[in-house]
Amino acid sequence: MSVRILLVDDHKIMRDGLRGLLEEQSGMEVVAEAENGRKALRLAHELKPDVVIMDIGMPEMNGLDATRQIKADCPGIKVIALSMHSQRQFVVGMIKAGVAGYLLKDCAFEELTRAIRTVVDNQIYLSPQIAGTVIEDYTQRLSAECLSDSPVLTPREREVLQLVAEGRMTRQIANCLHVSVKTVETHRRNIMEKLNVYSTAELTKFAIREGLTLLEC
């Protein structure tokens, strides 16, 4: 059975070129075209294509909003963004909207066909240029979440916490770290205040959650 494709781009020459190339491919069929997101949304509802090739910058309704609505109403449809924009806001916006693939318009046609087959197989396809942007965004968000959600412990406090979670007594920790018992007690008190927890069990749960120890709860 052929992969049924809806082309969405506000430039007719772009749609004509893609249609001609796609229809030369075995197992691919262009069922309709749309020059804006609003028409794309209507055609997606009516025709239920397997894949929508979606531009971003279009009149009346942009590709991001069209993608969001298509995925909300017809979650089984795979949307591939095909855009000239590689900036983070466009890439991240389309991924959040639900695209299964993102390619730049200067890619080779073979990459587009590869992306279509990939998303039909329920996988994600990102062009190499886009993959770097996605990883960078994920890393930044992960760092921000860590900074905002997790209290900041010093390296020494993390050492003490791990040893506490592993069941070491205060004197054992002091000997292990070559510090005084009083110093360990101070670190432990500071850790509890920072984490707002006041039992060894709670400290252990936090250490496991943060990956400081592999002990089972």
Secondary structure by P-SEA (a helix, b strand, c coil): ccbbbbbbcccaaaaaaaaaaaaaccccccccccccaaaaaaaaaaccccccccccccccccaaaaaaaaaaacccbbbbbbcccccaaaaaaaaaacccccccccccaaaaaaaaaaaaacbbbbcaaaaaaaaaaaaaaaaaaaaaccccccaaaaaaaaaaaacccaaaaaaaacccaaaaaaaaaaaaaaaccccaaaaaaaaaaaccccccc
